[in-house]
Amino acid sequence: MSNDTIFHRIMRREIPADIVYEDEHLIAFRDIAPQAPVHVLFVPKTDIPTLDDLQPAQAEVVGRLLLAAADYARREGFAGDGYRVVINCNANAGQTVFQLHLHLLAGAPLGRFGTPR
């Protein structure tokens, strides 16, 4: 991994995190500043700064993130009530850590999505 984001440091176990899932392709952990009762970040171990940097040959990376998030939602019992997955791309969209990651939000009604601030 060429980048040294907080997520890379979590993957290397230099920073503690509440890890809820990990395999050879990705890691998932609870967000330290949750925006919903359940807020888990799914991060690929492949070094990709933003969704815009994803290459066609890396499409499987996003598929793995989505499948892991859906599996987590089912295992934790909130899939039936609903959940949201979000990938922010670059600063104007709210990306603050430049390693591709997916937010899974659940545990309460989340309201409408897409209203500009």
MOPAC internal coordinates of N, CA, C and O (Angstrom, degrees):
PM7 1SCF
backbone

  N    0.0000 0     0.00 0     0.00 0    0    0    0
  C    1.4614 1     0.00 0     0.00 0    1    0    0
  C    1.5241 1   108.84 1     0.00 0    2    1    0
  O    1.2310 1   120.81 1   -58.04 1    3    2    1
  N    1.2940 1   116.05 1   121.96 1    3    2    1
  C    1.4529 1   119.21 1  -176.89 1    5    3    2
  C    1.5188 1   112.51 1   -85.77 1    6    5    3
  O    1.2310 1   119.61 1   154.94 1    7    6    5
  N    1.3150 1   118.34 1   -25.06 1    7    6    5
  C    1.4615 1   120.77 1   179.70 1    9    7    6
  C    1.5183 1   110.54 1   -84.41 1   10    9    7
  O    1.2310 1   121.18 1   -18.40 1   11   10    9
  N    1.3115 1   115.34 1   161.60 1   11   10    9
  C    1.4567 1   119.76 1   178.68 1   13   11   10
  C    1.5202 1   109.32 1  -130.53 1   14   13   11
  O    1.2310 1   120.61 1  -120.66 1   15   14   13
  N    1.3126 1   116.43 1    59.34 1   15   14   13
  C    1.4597 1   120.22 1   177.25 1   17   15   14
  C    1.5242 1   109.32 1   -82.00 1   18   17   15
  O    1.2310 1   120.98 1    -7.92 1   19   18   17
  N    1.3108 1   115.73 1   172.08 1   19   18   17
  C    1.4643 1   120.27 1   175.97 1   21   19   18
  C    1.5278 1   110.38 1   -59.68 1   22   21   19
  O    1.2310 1   120.23 1   146.93 1   23   22   21
  N    1.3242 1   117.17 1   -33.07 1   23   22   21
  C    1.4637 1   120.04 1   179.21 1   25   23   22
  C    1.5291 1   111.27 1   -67.86 1   26   25   23
  O    1.2310 1   120.24 1   140.16 1   27   26   25
  N    1.3192 1   117.15 1   -39.84 1   27   26   25
  C    1.4604 1   120.51 1   176.18 1   29   27   26
  C    1.5377 1   109.89 1   -62.78 1   30   29   27
  O    1.2310 1   120.62 1   140.68 1   31   30   29
  N    1.3153 1   116.43 1   -39.32 1   31   30   29
  C    1.4667 1   120.43 1   179.26 1   33   31   30
  C    1.5248 1   111.19 1   -67.67 1   34   33   31
  O    1.2310 1   120.08 1   144.80 1   35   34   33
  N    1.3395 1   117.45 1   -35.20 1   35   34   33
  C    1.4678 1   120.39 1   174.35 1   37   35   34
  C    1.5206 1   109.69 1   -64.76 1   38   37   35
  O    1.2310 1   120.07 1   135.34 1   39   38   37
  N    1.3389 1   117.47 1   -44.66 1   39   38   37
  C    1.4630 1   120.78 1   179.41 1   41   39   38
  C    1.5295 1   111.51 1   -59.38 1   42   41   39
  O    1.2310 1   120.36 1   144.73 1   43   42   41
  N    1.3321 1   116.91 1   -35.27 1   43   42   41
  C    1.4667 1   121.22 1   179.34 1   45   43   42
  C    1.5285 1   112.32 1   -84.74 1   46   45   43
  O    1.2310 1   120.64 1  -179.12 1   47   46   45
  N    1.3443 1   116.39 1     0.88 1   47   46   45
  C    1.4763 1   123.60 1   179.59 1   49   47   46
  C    1.5246 1   112.27 1    65.38 1   50   49   47
  O    1.2310 1   120.52 1  -152.34 1   51   50   49
  N    1.3283 1   116.61 1    27.66 1   51   50   49
  C    1.4645 1   120.70 1   174.94 1   53   51   50
  C    1.5182 1   111.03 1   -83.64 1   54   53   51
  O    1.2310 1   120.44 1   157.60 1   55   54   53
  N    1.3253 1   116.77 1   -22.40 1   55   54   53
  C    1.4586 1   123.48 1   178.00 1   57   55   54
  C    1.5282 1   106.68 1  -126.82 1   58   57   55
  O    1.2310 1   120.20 1   -47.30 1   59   58   57
  N    1.3397 1   117.23 1   132.70 1   59   58   57
  C    1.4647 1   118.13 1   179.41 1   61   59   58
  C    1.5241 1   111.36 1   -71.07 1   62   61   59
  O    1.2310 1   121.38 1   -29.36 1   63   62   61
  N    1.3247 1   114.97 1   150.64 1   63   62   61
  C    1.4560 1   121.57 1   176.84 1   65   63   62
  C    1.5168 1   107.94 1  -152.17 1   66   65   63
  O    1.2310 1   120.92 1   -24.32 1   67   66   65
  N    1.3204 1   115.85 1   155.68 1   67   66   65
  C    1.4575 1   121.74 1   175.81 1   69   67   66
  C    1.5275 1   107.31 1   -86.34 1   70   69   67
  O    1.2310 1   121.06 1   -94.28 1   71   70   69
  N    1.3270 1   115.57 1    85.72 1   71   70   69
  C    1.4609 1   122.31 1  -175.64 1   73   71   70
  C    1.5289 1   108.94 1   -78.30 1   74   73   71
  O    1.2310 1   121.12 1   -53.26 1   75   74   73
  N    1.3406 1   115.46 1   126.74 1   75   74   73
  C    1.4649 1   120.43 1  -178.99 1   77   75   74
  C    1.5249 1   112.24 1  -107.93 1   78   77   75
  O    1.2310 1   120.03 1   166.13 1   79   78   77
  N    1.3243 1   117.55 1   -13.87 1   79   78   77
  C    1.4606 1   121.65 1   179.22 1   81   79   78
  C    1.5189 1   108.65 1  -162.58 1   82   81   79
  O    1.2310 1   121.29 1   -35.64 1   83   82   81
  N    1.3351 1   115.13 1   144.36 1   83   82   81
  C    1.4672 1   119.96 1   172.94 1   85   83   82
  C    1.5166 1   108.47 1  -157.87 1   86   85   83
  O    1.2310 1   121.19 1   -39.18 1   87   86   85
  N    1.3195 1   115.33 1   140.82 1   87   86   85
  C    1.4550 1   122.29 1   169.71 1   89   87   86
  C    1.5224 1   107.18 1  -141.52 1   90   89   87
  O    1.2310 1   120.20 1    11.63 1   91   90   89
  N    1.3228 1   117.22 1  -168.37 1   91   90   89
  C    1.4670 1   118.96 1  -176.49 1   93   91   90
  C    1.5240 1   113.03 1   -70.32 1   94   93   91
  O    1.2310 1   119.73 1   165.39 1   95   94   93
  N    1.3490 1   118.11 1   -14.61 1   95   94   93
  C    1.4566 1   122.06 1  -176.16 1   97   95   94
  C    1.5262 1   114.96 1  -103.91 1   98   97   95
  O    1.2310 1   120.02 1   151.33 1   99   98   97
  N    1.3284 1   117.56 1   -28.67 1   99   98   97
  C    1.4578 1   119.51 1  -174.42 1  101   99   98
  C    1.5112 1   111.76 1  -153.36 1  102  101   99
  O    1.2310 1   121.89 1   -12.57 1  103  102  101
  N    1.3132 1   113.98 1   167.43 1  103  102  101
  C    1.4524 1   122.42 1   176.45 1  105  103  102
  C    1.5292 1   107.30 1  -133.55 1  106  105  103
  O    1.2310 1   120.59 1   -33.34 1  107  106  105
  N    1.3274 1   116.48 1   146.66 1  107  106  105
  C    1.4652 1   121.26 1   177.95 1  109  107  106
  C    1.5178 1   108.67 1  -132.84 1  110  109  107
  O    1.2310 1   121.27 1   -44.00 1  111  110  109
  N    1.3298 1   115.17 1   136.00 1  111  110  109
  C    1.4628 1   119.93 1  -178.72 1  113  111  110
  C    1.5252 1   109.51 1  -149.60 1  114  113  111
  O    1.2310 1   121.48 1   -21.21 1  115  114  113
  N    1.3285 1   114.78 1   158.79 1  115  114  113
  C    1.4674 1   120.53 1  -179.22 1  117  115  114
  C    1.5264 1   109.70 1   -71.02 1  118  117  115
  O    1.2310 1   121.11 1   -40.64 1  119  118  117
  N    1.3260 1   115.49 1   139.36 1  119  118  117
  C    1.4630 1   122.02 1   177.68 1  121  119  118
  C    1.5264 1   109.07 1   -69.02 1  122  121  119
  O    1.2310 1   120.11 1   -40.80 1  123  122  121
  N    1.3296 1   117.40 1   139.20 1  123  122  121
  C    1.4670 1   120.37 1  -179.33 1  125  123  122
  C    1.5276 1   112.57 1   -78.35 1  126  125  123
  O    1.2310 1   120.26 1   166.50 1  127  126  125
  N    1.3283 1   117.11 1   -13.50 1  127  126  125
  C    1.4681 1   122.07 1   176.39 1  129  127  126
  C    1.5307 1   108.03 1  -128.69 1  130  129  127
  O    1.2310 1   120.09 1  -110.52 1  131  130  129
  N    1.3405 1   117.43 1    69.48 1  131  130  129
  C    1.4672 1   120.29 1  -171.62 1  133  131  130
  C    1.5212 1   113.73 1   -62.31 1  134  133  131
  O    1.2310 1   121.43 1   -38.71 1  135  134  133
  N    1.3330 1   114.87 1   141.29 1  135  134  133
  C    1.4613 1   122.60 1   177.98 1  137  135  134
  C    1.5268 1   111.33 1  -102.55 1  138  137  135
  O    1.2310 1   120.37 1  -177.05 1  139  138  137
  N    1.3338 1   116.90 1     2.95 1  139  138  137
  C    1.4651 1   124.17 1   177.68 1  141  139  138
  C    1.5282 1   106.17 1  -157.28 1  142  141  139
  O    1.2310 1   119.93 1   -14.98 1  143  142  141
  N    1.3374 1   117.74 1   165.02 1  143  142  141
  C    1.4717 1   119.00 1   178.95 1  145  143  142
  C    1.5308 1   113.07 1   -54.87 1  146  145  143
  O    1.2310 1   120.21 1   144.54 1  147  146  145
  N    1.3277 1   117.20 1   -35.46 1  147  146  145
  C    1.4592 1   121.94 1   172.76 1  149  147  146
  C    1.5243 1   106.33 1  -114.96 1  150  149  147
  O    1.2310 1   120.72 1   -58.90 1  151  150  149
  N    1.3179 1   116.24 1   121.10 1  151  150  149
  C    1.4683 1   121.34 1   177.83 1  153  151  150
  C    1.5248 1   106.76 1  -144.08 1  154  153  151
  O    1.2310 1   121.53 1   -79.24 1  155  154  153
  N    1.3292 1   114.69 1   100.76 1  155  154  153
  C    1.4597 1   121.03 1  -177.09 1  157  155  154
  C    1.5242 1   108.29 1  -118.18 1  158  157  155
  O    1.2310 1   121.00 1   -41.27 1  159  158  157
  N    1.3260 1   115.69 1   138.73 1  159  158  157
  C    1.4604 1   122.56 1   177.83 1  161  159  158
  C    1.5269 1   109.06 1  -102.52 1  162  161  159
  O    1.2310 1   120.73 1   -49.60 1  163  162  161
  N    1.3234 1   116.20 1   130.40 1  163  162  161
  C    1.4591 1   122.84 1   176.54 1  165  163  162
  C    1.5224 1   106.71 1  -109.77 1  166  165  163
  O    1.2310 1   120.81 1   -59.77 1  167  166  165
  N    1.3308 1   116.06 1   120.23 1  167  166  165
  C    1.4657 1   121.75 1  -171.09 1  169  167  166
  C    1.5238 1   109.83 1  -125.76 1  170  169  167
  O    1.2310 1   119.94 1   -53.80 1  171  170  169
  N    1.3311 1   117.72 1   126.20 1  171  170  169
  C    1.4652 1   118.66 1   176.21 1  173  171  170
  C    1.5238 1   110.67 1   -72.40 1  174  173  171
  O    1.2310 1   120.99 1   -30.42 1  175  174  173
  N    1.3049 1   115.72 1   149.58 1  175  174  173
  C    1.4604 1   120.09 1   175.81 1  177  175  174
  C    1.5227 1   111.07 1   -81.24 1  178  177  175
  O    1.2310 1   120.39 1   170.44 1  179  178  177
  N    1.3216 1   116.86 1    -9.56 1  179  178  177
  C    1.4563 1   122.25 1   173.01 1  181  179  178
  C    1.5203 1   108.19 1   -75.49 1  182  181  179
  O    1.2310 1   120.39 1   -44.03 1  183  182  181
  N    1.3054 1   116.86 1   135.97 1  183  182  181
  C    1.4613 1   122.22 1  -176.20 1  185  183  182
  C    1.5314 1   109.99 1   -78.69 1  186  185  183
  O    1.2310 1   120.44 1   -79.03 1  187  186  185
  N    1.3445 1   116.76 1   100.97 1  187  186  185
  C    1.4654 1   122.79 1   179.40 1  189  187  186
  C    1.5287 1   106.63 1  -136.32 1  190  189  187
  O    1.2310 1   119.14 1   -70.28 1  191  190  189
  N    1.3336 1   119.25 1   109.72 1  191  190  189
  C    1.4701 1   120.57 1  -175.41 1  193  191  190
  C    1.5326 1   114.84 1   -61.63 1  194  193  191
  O    1.2310 1   119.98 1   134.16 1  195  194  193
  N    1.3381 1   117.65 1   -45.84 1  195  194  193
  C    1.4628 1   120.87 1  -176.89 1  197  195  194
  C    1.5302 1   109.05 1  -141.00 1  198  197  195
  O    1.2310 1   120.93 1   -14.00 1  199  198  197
  N    1.3157 1   115.83 1   166.00 1  199  198  197
  C    1.4561 1   119.89 1   175.20 1  201  199  198
  C    1.5243 1   110.42 1   -59.66 1  202  201  199
  O    1.2310 1   120.42 1   146.67 1  203  202  201
  N    1.3170 1   116.81 1   -33.33 1  203  202  201
  C    1.4671 1   121.36 1   179.51 1  205  203  202
  C    1.5313 1   112.01 1   -65.95 1  206  205  203
  O    1.2310 1   120.11 1   158.56 1  207  206  205
  N    1.3280 1   117.40 1   -21.44 1  207  206  205
  C    1.4648 1   121.62 1   178.47 1  209  207  206
  C    1.5203 1   112.68 1   -86.97 1  210  209  207
  O    1.2310 1   119.92 1   170.87 1  211  210  209
  N    1.3250 1   117.75 1    -9.13 1  211  210  209
  C    1.4547 1   121.86 1  -179.64 1  213  211  210
  C    1.5238 1   110.10 1   -63.50 1  214  213  211
  O    1.2310 1   120.68 1   -47.55 1  215  214  213
  N    1.3064 1   116.30 1   132.45 1  215  214  213
  C    1.4643 1   122.25 1   179.86 1  217  215  214
  C    1.5344 1   109.30 1   -99.21 1  218  217  215
  O    1.2310 1   119.72 1   -26.54 1  219  218  217
  N    1.3409 1   118.14 1   153.46 1  219  218  217
  C    1.4686 1   120.26 1   179.54 1  221  219  218
  C    1.5337 1   113.45 1   -51.81 1  222  221  219
  O    1.2310 1   120.09 1   142.92 1  223  222  221
  N    1.3083 1   117.43 1   -37.08 1  223  222  221
  C    1.4700 1   120.54 1   179.90 1  225  223  222
  C    1.5277 1   112.33 1   -68.65 1  226  225  223
  O    1.2310 1   120.37 1   168.01 1  227  226  225
  N    1.3443 1   116.89 1   -11.99 1  227  226  225
  C    1.4646 1   121.60 1  -179.70 1  229  227  226
  C    1.5286 1   112.56 1  -102.66 1  230  229  227
  O    1.2310 1   119.75 1  -167.55 1  231  230  229
  N    1.3125 1   118.08 1    12.45 1  231  230  229
  C    1.4682 1   121.28 1  -177.64 1  233  231  230
  C    1.5263 1   111.79 1   -55.24 1  234  233  231
  O    1.2310 1   120.37 1   147.32 1  235  234  233
  N    1.3047 1   116.90 1   -32.68 1  235  234  233
  C    1.4649 1   121.20 1   179.77 1  237  235  234
  C    1.5294 1   111.79 1   -59.68 1  238  237  235
  O    1.2310 1   119.88 1   151.66 1  239  238  237
  N    1.3206 1   117.84 1   -28.34 1  239  238  237
  C    1.4646 1   121.61 1  -179.80 1  241  239  238
  C    1.5289 1   110.29 1   -59.69 1  242  241  239
  O    1.2310 1   120.36 1   132.46 1  243  242  241
  N    1.3250 1   116.91 1   -47.54 1  243  242  241
  C    1.4651 1   120.96 1  -178.76 1  245  243  242
  C    1.5330 1   109.84 1   -67.77 1  246  245  243
  O    1.2310 1   120.20 1   141.51 1  247  246  245
  N    1.3112 1   117.21 1   -38.49 1  247  246  245
  C    1.4584 1   120.48 1   176.18 1  249  247  246
  C    1.5159 1   112.08 1   -59.49 1  250  249  247
  O    1.2310 1   120.50 1   137.00 1  251  250  249
  N    1.3199 1   116.64 1   -43.00 1  251  250  249
  C    1.4712 1   120.24 1   178.24 1  253  251  250
  C    1.5287 1   111.31 1   -63.36 1  254  253  251
  O    1.2310 1   120.23 1   139.30 1  255  254  253
  N    1.3339 1   117.17 1   -40.70 1  255  254  253
  C    1.4722 1   120.25 1   178.48 1  257  255  254
  C    1.5253 1   110.60 1   -61.11 1  258  257  255
  O    1.2310 1   120.72 1   132.54 1  259  258  257
  N    1.3391 1   116.22 1   -47.46 1  259  258  257
  C    1.4643 1   120.43 1  -178.49 1  261  259  258
  C    1.5293 1   111.47 1   -65.07 1  262  261  259
  O    1.2310 1   119.84 1   136.39 1  263  262  261
  N    1.3164 1   117.91 1   -43.61 1  263  262  261
  C    1.4569 1   120.54 1   179.30 1  265  263  262
  C    1.5284 1   111.63 1   -63.90 1  266  265  263
  O    1.2310 1   120.24 1   139.15 1  267  266  265
  N    1.3325 1   117.15 1   -40.85 1  267  266  265
  C    1.4665 1   120.48 1   179.01 1  269  267  266
  C    1.5260 1   110.82 1   -65.51 1  270  269  267
  O    1.2310 1   120.22 1   139.66 1  271  270  269
  N    1.3337 1   117.18 1   -40.34 1  271  270  269
  C    1.4727 1   120.58 1   178.82 1  273  271  270
  C    1.5202 1   110.77 1   -64.48 1  274  273  271
  O    1.2310 1   119.94 1   135.23 1  275  274  273
  N    1.3288 1   117.72 1   -44.77 1  275  274  273
  C    1.4617 1   121.10 1   179.43 1  277  275  274
  C    1.5256 1   110.94 1   -64.06 1  278  277  275
  O    1.2310 1   120.33 1   138.69 1  279  278  277
  N    1.3214 1   116.98 1   -41.31 1  279  278  277
  C    1.4638 1   120.43 1   178.10 1  281  279  278
  C    1.5261 1   110.59 1   -63.06 1  282  281  279
  O    1.2310 1   120.32 1   137.66 1  283  282  281
  N    1.3100 1   116.99 1   -42.34 1  283  282  281
  C    1.4659 1   121.18 1   178.53 1  285  283  282
  C    1.5345 1   110.18 1   -61.45 1  286  285  283
  O    1.2310 1   120.16 1   135.18 1  287  286  285
  N    1.3241 1   117.29 1   -44.82 1  287  286  285
  C    1.4615 1   121.21 1   179.26 1  289  287  286
  C    1.5240 1   111.20 1   -59.72 1  290  289  287
  O    1.2310 1   120.31 1   137.44 1  291  290  289
  N    1.3063 1   117.02 1   -42.56 1  291  290  289
  C    1.4725 1   120.20 1   177.68 1  293  291  290
  C    1.5204 1   111.31 1   -66.08 1  294  293  291
  O    1.2310 1   120.27 1   133.10 1  295  294  293
  N    1.3324 1   117.08 1   -46.90 1  295  294  293
  C    1.4739 1   120.98 1  -178.64 1  297  295  294
  C    1.5211 1   112.15 1   -61.56 1  298  297  295
  O    1.2310 1   120.53 1   143.06 1  299  298  297
  N    1.3295 1   116.59 1   -36.94 1  299  298  297
  C    1.4601 1   120.61 1  -177.54 1  301  299  298
  C    1.5280 1   112.66 1   -84.69 1  302  301  299
  O    1.2310 1   120.04 1   172.30 1  303  302  301
  N    1.3285 1   117.53 1    -7.70 1  303  302  301
  C    1.4486 1   121.68 1   172.16 1  305  303  302
  C    1.5145 1   116.89 1    87.16 1  306  305  303
  O    1.2310 1   119.43 1  -165.61 1  307  306  305
  N    1.3189 1   118.70 1    14.39 1  307  306  305
  C    1.4621 1   118.80 1   179.12 1  309  307  306
  C    1.5245 1   113.65 1  -112.77 1  310  309  307
  O    1.2310 1   120.17 1  -172.82 1  311  310  309
  N    1.3111 1   117.28 1     7.18 1  311  310  309
  C    1.4677 1   120.08 1   179.79 1  313  311  310
  C    1.5237 1   111.28 1   -62.62 1  314  313  311
  O    1.2310 1   120.18 1   139.45 1  315  314  313
  N    1.3183 1   117.25 1   -40.55 1  315  314  313
  C    1.4651 1   120.92 1  -178.71 1  317  315  314
  C    1.5122 1   113.12 1   -63.80 1  318  317  315
  O    1.2310 1   120.10 1   144.50 1  319  318  317
  N    1.3288 1   117.41 1   -35.50 1  319  318  317
  C    1.4661 1   121.63 1   178.61 1  321  319  318
  C    1.5167 1   111.56 1   -76.84 1  322  321  319
  O    1.2310 1   120.65 1   153.64 1  323  322  321
  N    1.3135 1   116.36 1   -26.36 1  323  322  321
  C    1.4572 1   121.06 1   178.89 1  325  323  322
  C    1.5116 1   113.26 1   114.06 1  326  325  323
  O    1.2310 1   122.03 1   -24.59 1  327  326  325
  N    1.3026 1   113.72 1   155.41 1  327  326  325
  C    1.4579 1   121.62 1   178.43 1  329  327  326
  C    1.5239 1   107.85 1  -156.35 1  330  329  327
  O    1.2310 1   121.12 1   -14.91 1  331  330  329
  N    1.2962 1   115.46 1   165.09 1  331  330  329
  C    1.4648 1   121.78 1   179.99 1  333  331  330
  C    1.5188 1   108.42 1  -122.53 1  334  333  331
  O    1.2310 1   120.65 1   -38.82 1  335  334  333
  N    1.3295 1   116.36 1   141.18 1  335  334  333
  C    1.4566 1   121.61 1   171.07 1  337  335  334
  C    1.5253 1   107.65 1  -119.91 1  338  337  335
  O    1.2310 1   121.29 1   -42.35 1  339  338  337
  N    1.3142 1   115.14 1   137.65 1  339  338  337
  C    1.4659 1   121.04 1  -175.80 1  341  339  338
  C    1.5182 1   108.82 1  -137.85 1  342  341  339
  O    1.2310 1   121.04 1   -42.93 1  343  342  341
  N    1.3260 1   115.61 1   137.07 1  343  342  341
  C    1.4634 1   121.87 1   168.96 1  345  343  342
  C    1.5208 1   106.69 1  -122.14 1  346  345  343
  O    1.2310 1   120.63 1   -65.35 1  347  346  345
  N    1.3117 1   116.40 1   114.65 1  347  346  345
  C    1.4628 1   121.10 1   176.04 1  349  347  346
  C    1.5298 1   108.28 1   -87.08 1  350  349  347
  O    1.2310 1   120.60 1   -37.35 1  351  350  349
  N    1.3298 1   116.46 1   142.65 1  351  350  349
  C    1.4573 1   120.72 1  -179.68 1  353  351  350
  C    1.5214 1   110.01 1  -127.58 1  354  353  351
  O    1.2310 1   121.13 1   -73.22 1  355  354  353
  N    1.2989 1   115.45 1   106.78 1  355  354  353
  C    1.4665 1   125.13 1   178.02 1  357  355  354
  C    1.5294 1   112.50 1    77.95 1  358  357  355
  O    1.2310 1   121.39 1   -10.15 1  359  358  357
  N    1.3145 1   114.94 1   169.85 1  359  358  357
  C    1.4642 1   121.97 1  -167.95 1  361  359  358
  C    1.5280 1   114.42 1   -60.18 1  362  361  359
  O    1.2310 1   119.39 1   136.59 1  363  362  361
  N    1.3281 1   118.78 1   -43.41 1  363  362  361
  C    1.4693 1   119.85 1  -177.93 1  365  363  362
  C    1.5219 1   112.80 1   -65.72 1  366  365  363
  O    1.2310 1   120.03 1   161.51 1  367  366  365
  N    1.3135 1   117.54 1   -18.49 1  367  366  365
  C    1.4647 1   121.57 1   177.20 1  369  367  366
  C    1.5268 1   111.55 1   -94.47 1  370  369  367
  O    1.2310 1   120.48 1   178.94 1  371  370  369
  N    1.3156 1   116.68 1    -1.06 1  371  370  369
  C    1.4571 1   120.13 1   177.20 1  373  371  370
  C    1.5186 1   115.46 1   100.10 1  374  373  371
  O    1.2310 1   119.67 1  -174.35 1  375  374  373
  N    1.3325 1   118.24 1     5.65 1  375  374  373
  C    1.4593 1   119.24 1   177.81 1  377  375  374
  C    1.5168 1   109.53 1   -72.02 1  378  377  375
  O    1.2310 1   120.54 1   -55.79 1  379  378  377
  N    1.3229 1   116.58 1   124.21 1  379  378  377
  C    1.4616 1   120.80 1  -179.77 1  381  379  378
  C    1.5252 1   112.34 1  -114.32 1  382  381  379
  O    1.2310 1   120.32 1   158.31 1  383  382  381
  N    1.3277 1   117.00 1   -21.69 1  383  382  381
  C    1.4659 1   121.53 1   175.59 1  385  383  382
  C    1.5229 1   106.56 1  -114.05 1  386  385  383
  O    1.2310 1   120.96 1   -58.11 1  387  386  385
  N    1.3239 1   115.78 1   121.89 1  387  386  385
  C    1.4578 1   119.82 1  -173.00 1  389  387  386
  C    1.5274 1   111.26 1   -93.01 1  390  389  387
  O    1.2310 1   122.98 1  -114.84 1  391  390  389
  N    1.3250 1   111.90 1    65.16 1  391  390  389
  C    1.4624 1   125.25 1   166.26 1  393  391  390
  C    1.5247 1   103.22 1  -141.62 1  394  393  391
  O    1.2310 1   120.38 1   -56.32 1  395  394  393
  N    1.3241 1   116.89 1   123.68 1  395  394  393
  C    1.4554 1   121.34 1  -179.39 1  397  395  394
  C    1.5211 1   110.13 1   -45.52 1  398  397  395
  O    1.2310 1   120.31 1   -45.21 1  399  398  397
  N    1.3272 1   117.01 1   134.79 1  399  398  397
  C    1.4617 1   121.36 1   176.40 1  401  399  398
  C    1.5143 1   109.82 1  -158.75 1  402  401  399
  O    1.2310 1   121.76 1   -24.58 1  403  402  401
  N    1.3173 1   114.24 1   155.42 1  403  402  401
  C    1.4544 1   122.56 1  -179.70 1  405  403  402
  C    1.5230 1   108.10 1  -114.61 1  406  405  403
  O    1.2310 1   120.71 1   -47.73 1  407  406  405
  N    1.3369 1   116.25 1   132.27 1  407  406  405
  C    1.4612 1   121.53 1   174.73 1  409  407  406
  C    1.5206 1   108.65 1   -93.98 1  410  409  407
  O    1.2310 1   119.99 1   -49.76 1  411  410  409
  N    1.3117 1   117.62 1   130.24 1  411  410  409
  C    1.4552 1   122.30 1   170.65 1  413  411  410
  C    1.5248 1   106.49 1  -109.50 1  414  413  411
  O    1.2310 1   120.73 1   -58.58 1  415  414  413
  N    1.3342 1   116.20 1   121.42 1  415  414  413
  C    1.4641 1   122.57 1  -178.66 1  417  415  414
  C    1.5168 1   109.31 1  -120.07 1  418  417  415
  O    1.2310 1   120.39 1   -44.41 1  419  418  417
  N    1.3369 1   116.87 1   135.59 1  419  418  417
  C    1.4645 1   120.54 1  -178.54 1  421  419  418
  C    1.5233 1   109.24 1  -165.99 1  422  421  419
  O    1.2310 1   121.99 1     1.95 1  423  422  421
  N    1.3215 1   113.79 1  -178.05 1  423  422  421
  C    1.4594 1   120.12 1   173.43 1  425  423  422
  C    1.5089 1   114.90 1    97.84 1  426  425  423
  O    1.2310 1   119.76 1   176.69 1  427  426  425
  N    1.3245 1   118.07 1    -3.31 1  427  426  425
  C    1.4651 1   123.25 1   178.92 1  429  427  426
  C    1.5202 1   107.48 1  -164.46 1  430  429  427
  O    1.2310 1   119.81 1   -21.76 1  431  430  429
  N    1.3386 1   117.97 1   158.24 1  431  430  429
  C    1.4682 1   118.56 1   173.35 1  433  431  430
  C    1.5262 1   109.33 1   -58.28 1  434  433  431
  O    1.2310 1   120.67 1   -49.53 1  435  434  433
  N    1.3098 1   116.32 1   130.47 1  435  434  433
  C    1.4610 1   120.71 1  -174.60 1  437  435  434
  C    1.5200 1   113.30 1   -98.12 1  438  437  435
  O    1.2310 1   119.66 1   171.75 1  439  438  437
  N    1.3105 1   118.24 1    -8.25 1  439  438  437
  C    1.4554 1   120.23 1   177.93 1  441  439  438
  C    1.5149 1   112.16 1    74.21 1  442  441  439
  O    1.2310 1   121.68 1     4.19 1  443  442  441
  N    1.3083 1   114.39 1  -175.81 1  443  442  441
  C    1.4639 1   120.32 1  -179.38 1  445  443  442
  C    1.4990 1   110.27 1   -71.11 1  446  445  443
  O    1.2310 1   121.47 1   -27.18 1  447  446  445
  N    1.3093 1   114.80 1   152.82 1  447  446  445
  C    1.4513 1   121.38 1  -177.55 1  449  447  446
  C    1.5214 1   109.25 1  -115.91 1  450  449  447
  O    1.2310 1   120.25 1   -37.56 1  451  450  449
  N    1.3204 1   117.13 1   142.44 1  451  450  449
  C    1.4561 1   120.15 1   171.84 1  453  451  450
  C    1.5054 1   115.44 1   105.32 1  454  453  451
  O    1.2310 1   119.36 1  -174.70 1  455  454  453
  N    1.3302 1   118.82 1     5.30 1  455  454  453
  C    1.4495 1   120.50 1   178.07 1  457  455  454
  C    1.5191 1   108.98 1   -77.83 1  458  457  455
  O    1.2310 1   119.37 1   -59.39 1  459  458  457
  N    1.3374 1   118.81 1   120.61 1  459  458  457
  C    1.4732 1   120.25 1   179.67 1  461  459  458
  C    1.5111 1   110.90 1   -63.87 1  462  461  459
  O    1.2310 1   121.28 1   -30.51 1  463  462  461
  N    1.3149 1   115.16 1   149.49 1  463  462  461
  C    1.4735 1   120.61 1   178.23 1  465  463  462
  C    1.5014 1   110.54 1   -82.81 1  466  465  463
  O    1.2310 1   120.10 1   180.00 1  467  466  465

